[in-house]
Amino acid sequence: MDFDDTPEEAAWRARVRAFLEEHRDDLGRRSGPRTSDDRVARERQALLYDGGLVGVTWPVEAGGQGGTPMQQAIVDQEMARADVPGPINLIGIGMCGPTVIHHGSEDQRSRYLRRLLRADDLWCQLFSEPASGSDLAALRTRAVQAEDGSWRVTGQKVWTTLAHLADYGILLTRTDPDVAKHRGLTMFVVDMRAPGVTVRPLRQMSGGADFNEVFFDDVVIPDSERLGDVGDGWRVALTTLMSERLSLGGGGTEIGPGAAAVVRHVAARLPDLSPDRQALARQRLGRAYVDSLAIRYTGYRQLSKISKGELPGPEASAGKLAGTRVALDLADLAVRVLGDDAAYAATADGVRTWQDLQAVLPGMAIAGGTDEVLRNIIGERVLGLPPEPRADKGMTFRESLAAAGASAEERR
Ligand SMILES: Cc1cc2nc3c(=O)[nH]c(=O)nc-3n(C[C@H](O)[C@H](O)[C@H](O)COP(=O)(O)OP(=O)(O)OC[C@H]3O[C@@H](n4cnc5c(N)ncnc54)[C@H](O)[C@@H]3O)c2cc1C
């Protein structure tokens, strides 16, 4: 990969930088407190969209810019440099939109995509359930087709980011329990305001409430809101999950604003530290620097694959795994080296406090594939280790529930 901008990329970078400078005051600060008003966040995203900085790689017919992955990476880099927060509709842009682009009907694409990019509508991803997270294909939310062709959905989702604000969601359901678990799934777009949808926020240890439990009680979804064929939901979900891994580990060329702020902070305080703390801090900053370079180059490797039209491989899993470790290491460093002092100084900088980082970062090691699951992927696909034993191989979903001791009610 050529690390220098081509003349076209340099021109794009200059354009992006000029736009961000011009609208600096209206776009908020990434390092400052997050706005709790979603209307403000929606307006900021609309401003970015109108400036051509949202949906850079999306096709023009889908409301995007028809640009290259490199142009998107440049936007990410320039937004980080200008301390501009990312769009609020992150799940919509990173996961739901690409799924609608690939599997939605013409009508769905024209109704939903442009509005999603401008944050006129917010979206959420309704996949995880109390008994299915890593083993997503074991989900139980049922969709049954009525005589008029519409679907009736009953079940529960959990950890649904942004559901409390979302207008629409992509919903993975079980439509046939009598085939193997991956084969009986179907995906829909669901109107989050439809009768029978109940959203309950979950309070996190960080004090925020970004996640929710979502209950579906006989919710009616028209057949025209299906994404892909009946029973083809797993293939549709793979589009979502691939896009998710790309958007979490894929931009992958930076270590994240929270971690970068910790580095700046610890580095600035080095001269004031006792010699033993200084030695520890230097050693750990050095390791974080080397790791972050490895993350950056892995991210570039992936970017060049995507630029050539190839599908990304397990680099995205490796990038996410390593990025999480560096961020956690740095938050830990701030606590160990600076102690209580870190809390005050970081607050004074307007940066998230280390307590905040400690409470938020562990979620990174779970969202979008846990560290253990990513290690399994690397073990199987990179190192060629034997695959994990799959206890429910060759069973229908209903049989696997029975084998796991589920009650007759649960198996219905
Ligand atoms: C910040 C955040 C945002 C999220 N947003 C959403 C969202 O918007 N929509 C959504 O649908 N979900 C969302 N989730 C849920 C997320 O996808 C799940 O939490 C994740 O898939 C793990 O599932 P689980 O919580 O059920 O844990 P489990 O899968 O039950 O895992 C429990 C533990 O067992 C380990 N484990 C499981 N399987 C294996 C295995 N095969 N080998 C080794 N170890 C294993 C795991 O690593 C973990 O440590 C979010 C989660 C977080 C933290």
The ligand as a Gaussian input file, in Angstrom:
#p B3LYP/6-31G(d) Opt

LIG

0 1
 C      -21.445000      -2.024000      23.827000
 C      -22.362000      -3.105000      23.331000
 C      -23.291000      -2.807000      22.345000
 C      -24.145000      -3.818000      21.863000
 N      -25.089000      -3.463000      20.931000
 C      -25.911000      -4.427000      20.435000
 C      -26.930000      -4.089000      19.482000
 O      -27.101000      -2.930000      19.117000
 N      -27.704000      -5.072000      19.005000
 C      -27.558000      -6.378000      19.380000
 O      -28.284000      -7.233000      18.864000
 N      -26.634000      -6.739000      20.327000
 C      -25.821000      -5.782000      20.852000
 N      -24.883000      -6.114000      21.818000
 C      -24.822000      -7.492000      22.307000
 C      -23.604000      -8.244000      21.823000
 O      -23.695000      -8.563000      20.451000
 C      -23.500000      -9.498000      22.691000
 O      -23.311000      -9.072000      24.026000
 C      -22.352000     -10.373000      22.274000
 O      -22.626000     -10.979000      21.024000
 C      -22.071000     -11.489000      23.332000
 O      -23.229000     -12.187000      23.604000
 P      -23.728000     -12.410000      25.109000
 O      -23.727000     -11.091000      25.811000
 O      -25.011000     -13.157000      25.025000
 O      -22.603000     -13.312000      25.795000
 P      -22.400000     -14.880000      25.590000
 O      -22.402000     -15.207000      24.154000
 O      -23.374000     -15.596000      26.459000
 O      -20.941000     -15.058000      26.166000
 C      -20.661000     -15.159000      27.559000
 C      -19.173000     -15.440000      27.704000
 O      -18.870000     -16.728000      27.111000
 C      -17.851000     -16.576000      26.128000
 N      -18.120000     -17.467000      24.986000
 C      -19.294000     -17.605000      24.334000
 N      -19.161000     -18.472000      23.307000
 C      -17.869000     -18.881000      23.316000
 C      -17.120000     -19.781000      22.511000
 N      -17.690000     -20.417000      21.467000
 N      -15.801000     -19.957000      22.807000
 C      -15.220000     -19.307000      23.860000
 N      -15.894000     -18.445000      24.664000
 C      -17.206000     -18.229000      24.401000
 C      -17.923000     -15.131000      25.690000
 O      -16.699000     -14.683000      25.148000
 C      -18.279000     -14.415000      26.998000
 O      -17.132000     -14.208000      27.764000
 C      -24.038000      -5.138000      22.350000
 C      -23.112000      -5.430000      23.351000
 C      -22.292000      -4.441000      23.862000
 C      -21.338000      -4.762000      24.960000

